Amino acid sequence: MSAPQDGSYLEPGGSWRSFWLVAGVLAVLLVLDAALPGGDVPALLWVLAVVLVLGSVGAGCLSARRVWTVRVAGRGPDAALWVGREQLLLADVDAGHLRAVTAGTAGVDAGAPVLGGGWSLPNGRTGLPLKRTDGTTVLVPTRAPARLTEAILTSHPATAGSTDGPGRVDS
């Protein structure tokens, strides 16, 4: 997760940790099966178990990364927020409301949809409320709402500097 000065931000939606943990457990069980005396489990059963178990865990990890990854990119009028495949232009976000949320004086509408889809927020994530300029509110699932807020406000067209020409470095 990062929020550098250019406003770009990337928060992966999932981790491969569970995949590697399950792979390690299966490897330990395979070694124990080979080392311990007695009847061995047939090789075909091991292959089937590894393919089915690791395949389903891997599919879950990959889908979480694709569906719940949060990204902010661009500056000014071209800036956008993506959650999975769903995009929200930052020009359509009410920056004043986001500052009020940060100050604790504003909240979210009841029943606001989750950006990126889904019925509810994924486990371990907080919903950052974003009010659109048309008055509707959406929740952005994030693990780091303060950093995401900073990235959105840095990239927002109302607060971002001009992107017309090259930048200037002050001494």
C-alpha positions as CSV (number, residue, x, y, z in Angstrom):
1,M,0.0,0.0,0.0
2,S,1.4,3.3,-1.0
3,A,0.4,6.9,-1.3
4,P,3.3,8.9,-2.8
5,Q,3.2,12.6,-3.5
6,D,1.9,12.0,-7.1
7,G,-1.4,10.7,-5.8
8,S,-1.0,7.1,-7.1
9,Y,-2.2,4.4,-4.7
10,L,-2.3,0.6,-4.9
11,E,-3.9,-1.7,-2.3
12,P,-3.9,-5.4,-3.3
13,G,-7.2,-7.1,-2.8
14,G,-5.8,-10.3,-1.6
15,S,-2.6,-12.3,-0.7
16,W,-1.1,-15.5,-1.8
17,R,-0.3,-16.4,1.8
18,S,-3.1,-18.9,2.2
19,F,-2.1,-20.6,-1.0
20,W,1.5,-21.1,0.1
21,L,0.3,-22.2,3.6
22,V,-2.0,-24.9,2.2
23,A,0.8,-26.0,-0.2
24,G,3.2,-26.3,2.7
25,V,0.7,-28.4,4.7
26,L,0.1,-30.7,1.7
27,A,3.9,-31.1,1.3
28,V,4.3,-32.0,5.0
29,L,1.5,-34.6,4.7
30,L,3.1,-36.1,1.5
31,V,6.5,-36.4,3.3
32,L,4.8,-38.0,6.3
33,D,3.0,-40.4,4.1
34,A,6.2,-41.5,2.4
35,A,8.2,-41.6,5.7
36,L,5.8,-43.4,8.0
37,P,5.4,-47.2,7.8
38,G,2.1,-48.7,6.7
39,G,-0.1,-48.4,3.7
40,D,0.7,-45.5,1.5
41,V,-1.9,-43.3,-0.1
42,P,-2.1,-44.0,-3.8
43,A,-0.3,-41.4,-6.0
44,L,-3.4,-40.7,-8.0
45,L,-5.2,-39.7,-4.9
46,W,-2.3,-37.3,-3.9
47,V,-2.4,-35.7,-7.4
48,L,-6.1,-35.3,-7.3
49,A,-6.0,-33.8,-3.8
50,V,-3.2,-31.4,-4.7
51,V,-4.9,-30.3,-7.9
52,L,-8.4,-29.8,-6.3
53,V,-7.3,-28.2,-3.0
54,L,-4.5,-26.0,-4.4
55,G,-6.7,-25.2,-7.5
56,S,-9.6,-24.0,-5.4
57,V,-7.4,-22.0,-2.9
58,G,-5.5,-20.5,-5.8
59,A,-8.7,-19.5,-7.6
60,G,-9.9,-17.8,-4.4
61,C,-6.7,-15.9,-4.0
62,L,-6.7,-14.8,-7.6
63,S,-10.3,-13.7,-7.6
64,A,-9.8,-11.7,-4.4
65,R,-6.8,-9.9,-6.0
66,R,-8.8,-9.1,-9.1
67,V,-12.1,-8.1,-7.5
68,W,-11.0,-6.1,-4.4
69,T,-7.7,-4.4,-5.5
70,V,-8.1,-0.6,-4.9
71,R,-6.1,1.7,-7.2
72,V,-5.9,5.5,-7.6
73,A,-4.1,6.8,-10.6
74,G,-3.7,10.1,-12.5
75,R,-4.0,13.7,-11.5
76,G,-6.5,16.4,-12.2
77,P,-9.4,15.7,-14.6
78,D,-8.0,12.3,-15.6
79,A,-7.7,10.9,-12.1
80,A,-9.7,7.8,-11.4
81,L,-10.4,5.3,-8.6
82,W,-10.7,1.6,-9.5
83,V,-12.0,-1.2,-7.3
84,G,-11.5,-4.3,-9.3
85,R,-13.0,-3.6,-12.7
86,E,-15.3,-0.8,-11.6
87,Q,-14.0,2.8,-12.2
88,L,-15.0,6.1,-10.6
89,L,-13.6,9.3,-12.0
90,L,-12.4,11.5,-9.1
91,A,-14.1,14.5,-10.9
92,D,-17.4,12.8,-9.9
93,V,-16.4,12.7,-6.2
94,D,-17.4,15.4,-3.7
95,A,-14.0,16.3,-2.1
96,G,-15.7,18.5,0.5
97,H,-17.7,15.5,1.8
98,L,-14.6,13.4,1.9
99,R,-12.9,16.0,4.0
100,A,-15.9,16.1,6.3
101,V,-15.7,12.3,6.6
102,T,-12.1,12.6,7.7
103,A,-13.0,15.3,10.2
104,G,-15.8,13.0,11.5
105,T,-18.7,15.4,10.7
106,A,-20.1,13.3,7.8
107,G,-20.9,9.7,7.2
108,V,-22.5,7.3,4.8
109,D,-26.1,6.9,3.6
110,A,-27.8,3.7,4.8
111,G,-27.7,1.0,2.2
112,A,-24.9,2.5,0.1
113,P,-23.5,0.1,-2.4
114,V,-20.0,-1.3,-2.3
115,L,-17.8,-0.1,-5.1
116,G,-16.5,-3.1,-7.0
117,G,-19.7,-5.1,-6.3
118,G,-20.7,-7.5,-3.6
119,W,-23.3,-7.5,-0.9
120,S,-21.1,-6.4,1.9
121,L,-17.6,-5.3,2.6
122,P,-14.9,-8.1,2.5
123,N,-13.5,-9.2,5.8
124,G,-10.8,-7.0,7.3
125,R,-11.8,-3.9,5.3
126,T,-13.4,-0.7,6.2
127,G,-15.9,1.1,3.9
128,L,-14.7,4.6,3.0
129,P,-17.8,6.6,2.1
130,L,-17.5,8.6,-1.1
131,K,-20.3,11.0,-2.1
132,R,-20.7,11.5,-5.8
133,T,-21.5,14.9,-7.3
134,D,-25.0,13.5,-8.2
135,G,-25.7,12.9,-4.5
136,T,-25.4,9.1,-4.3
137,T,-22.9,7.5,-1.9
138,V,-20.7,4.5,-2.4
139,L,-18.4,2.6,-0.1
140,V,-14.8,1.9,-1.0
141,P,-13.5,-1.3,0.7
142,T,-10.0,-0.5,2.1
143,R,-7.6,-1.6,4.8
144,A,-6.1,1.9,5.0
145,P,-8.8,4.5,4.8
146,A,-6.4,7.4,5.8
147,R,-3.9,6.6,3.1
148,L,-6.6,6.2,0.5
149,T,-8.3,9.5,1.5
150,E,-4.9,11.2,1.2
151,A,-4.4,9.7,-2.3
152,I,-7.9,10.7,-3.5
153,L,-7.5,14.2,-2.2
154,T,-4.1,14.6,-3.7
155,S,-5.3,13.4,-7.1
156,H,-8.7,15.1,-7.1
157,P,-9.2,17.8,-9.8
158,A,-10.2,20.4,-7.2
159,T,-7.0,20.0,-5.2
160,A,-4.5,18.7,-7.7
161,G,-2.2,21.2,-9.5
162,S,-2.2,21.8,-13.2
163,T,-1.2,18.9,-15.5
164,D,-0.8,21.1,-18.6
165,G,3.0,21.6,-18.5
166,P,6.1,20.3,-16.9
167,G,6.5,20.6,-13.2
168,R,8.7,23.1,-11.4
169,V,11.0,22.3,-8.5
170,D,11.5,25.1,-5.9
171,S,14.8,25.4,-4.3
